């Protein structure tokens, strides 16, 4: 399974890495914590973008850590 780093995911999303980190901490972007680092499933990020970038409260299924892990 491929996981993207903050830099790879921020490049895909065309946002600054610190913005992505903040949005991830605020549960606005689906991610998993691997040790001290955030990692991103490319397929989940694509689905999240296709859904209009909802927050975890708006669409919890995109943030389910067991799905696709």
Secondary structure in CASP SS format (residue, H / E / C, confidence):
PFRMAT SS
TARGET T0000
AUTHOR 0000-0000-0000
METHOD secondary structure of the structure
MODEL  1
X C 1.00
X C 1.00
X C 1.00
X E 1.00
X C 1.00
X H 1.00
X H 1.00
X H 1.00
X H 1.00
X H 1.00
X H 1.00
X H 1.00
X H 1.00
X C 1.00
X C 1.00
X C 1.00
X H 1.00
X H 1.00
X H 1.00
X H 1.00
X H 1.00
X H 1.00
X H 1.00
X H 1.00
X H 1.00
X C 1.00
X C 1.00
X C 1.00
X C 1.00
X C 1.00
X C 1.00
X E 1.00
X E 1.00
X E 1.00
X C 1.00
X C 1.00
X E 1.00
X E 1.00
X E 1.00
X E 1.00
X C 1.00
X H 1.00
X H 1.00
X H 1.00
X H 1.00
X H 1.00
X H 1.00
X H 1.00
X H 1.00
X H 1.00
X C 1.00
X C 1.00
X C 1.00
X C 1.00
X C 1.00
X C 1.00
X C 1.00
X C 1.00
X C 1.00
X H 1.00
X H 1.00
X H 1.00
X H 1.00
X C 1.00
X C 1.00
X C 1.00
X C 1.00
X C 1.00
X C 1.00
END
